[in-house]
């Protein structure tokens, strides 16, 4: 006579099917959508130099995007925007003429000043009209000689 724990020939016991399903789910990783991020290149910039707020993983099918000074999305904080349907780049209220927006969403600051230090927010509109935001930070320091830089009560020794 056979034991109860062994299945009849050619058939599986329900607990074995459940075990198989659980083990498959444990090893299956659903594809994840890459998260949009920003990075300051270089991370710390000396006053007067250029810096890029590089955007990573921006979806290719956006309707529009715009950069804002700070974390509040208001017309008075808008630096520059891009409308995909017209391929038009539009300067905003806080555009100084030193900012350049690239089609990948990255924002270049030329001839930086200490006042450029702070948070910057990219808002973009996906093809499904979903609005998303990502915030990055820009840090500008003043060179004080001998490879030292200072900015906003912070002194960093070394080469930049």
N, C-alpha and C positions, 0 to 999 in steps of 0.2 A: 504494500500500500504506500502511496506517495504522501509526503508531508504537506501540510496546508500552505506552507510558505513558498512552495514551488508552483508556478503557473502550469495550467494544462499545456500540452505540447502545441506550439504555434500561437499561443495567445499570451497577452500581457495582463498582469494584474493592475488595477487602477492606480495603486500606490507607485508602481514602477513608471507609469506614464507621468504621474505628477512629479516624481523625482527627475525624470528626463527633462520635463518642461522647466523645472526650477534650475537645473544645472545649465540648460541652454540660455536662460534669461540672465543667469549670473555672469556669463561670459560675453553676452551680446551688449555692445555699447551702441546706442543709437547715435547717428551722426549729429553733431552739435553745430550750431551756427556760430561762426567766429564772431567774437565780440569786438565792436568798434572801440578803438583806444587812440589816445593821442600821446605823443612823445616830443619833448623839447630836444632839438638837436642844434647845438650842444645842450646838455642839461643846464649848464650855467654859462651865461654869456657876459662878456665884458662890454660895458657901455660903448656904443659906437660901432660894434660889430653886428653881424647879421645872425638871425636865429630862425629856425624852421619849426613850427608846430606841425609835426608830421602826423598824419592820420593813417591808422592801420585798419584794414578790413572794412572800409566803407563799401556798402553794397554798390554794385555797378548800375543798378536801375533806379536811381533816385530821381525825384522830380525837381528838388531844389535843396540848397543848403545855404547856411549863413553862419558867420562867426560873430560873437558878441563879447564885449568886454565884461568880465564878471560872470556871475552865475544866473543873472536875471535876464530873461528874454523880453526885451522891450526895444522899440525902434530907437530910443535915445541911446542905447548901448550897442547898436549894430555897427560893426566895422565894415563888413562886405558880404555880399550874397551872390548866389549863382542860380539862375533859372535854366534848367536843362532843355525845356522846349524851345527856347530862343537862343540858347548857348550864350546868354548875356550875363556879364559880371557887373554888379551894381554896387558902387560905394555907399556906405551907410553914414550915419550921423557922426560916428567917431573915427571915420577913415581919415588918416593923416597924409596919405600919399606914399607912405613908407611900407604899406602892407600889400602883398600880392597873393591872390587866391589861385591855387592850382586846381585843375580838373579832378584830381584825386582827393580834394578836400583839404589838402595841407595849406597852411598859411605862413608865408615868409614875412618876417619883419626885417627891414633894412635900417642900418644906422640906429640901433636901439638906444633908448634912454632909460634912466632909472625909473621913470614914471610908467614904463611898459611892464614892470614887474606886477604880477598878479594872475588871477584866474581868467581863463578864456573858455567860452562854451561854443561848441559846434552844434547847431541844430540842423537836422536833415529830415526830409520828407520822403518816405519810401513810395514806391509805385502804387501800393495799396492804400495810400494816404495816411499811413501810420507815421506819427512824428516821434523822433528819437533825439536824444541829446547825449553829448559826452563833453566833459570838462577837463581841460589840461591846465598846466601852470607854467608860467614863464618867469625866470629869475634872472635879473640883470644886476651886475655888480660893477663897481667902479674900481679901476686899477689904481693902486696907491704906490706902486713902485716895488721893485725887487721881486716880481712874480707874485705879489700879494694883491688880493682884491678885497674890497669891502662893499657891503651893501646892507642897508636896513639893519644896523646893529649886529652884523655878522661879518667876521673876518675869516677868510679861507687862505691858508698858506699853500703854496705850490704853483705849478704851471697850469695854465689853461690852454 
